[in-house]
């Protein structure tokens, strides 16, 4: 997964995989999901990210990966 943030446009993108995007669906205002040819989620885009996430600044993104899934 790759997470990118563009502060000029206040857009965050979560990219789950490389490949062709064949469809994009706006699931809520300013939240889009990109789908691949088999219906798999390729990425999620959030426009006006700092407003929607209530974050003042998105200068730092912290990633935590769990050792194993919790039931």
Secondary structure, 3 states (H helix, E strand, C coil): CEEEEECCCCEEEEECCCCCCCEEEEEECCEEEEECCCCCEEEEEEECHHHHCCCCCCCCCCCCCCCCCCC
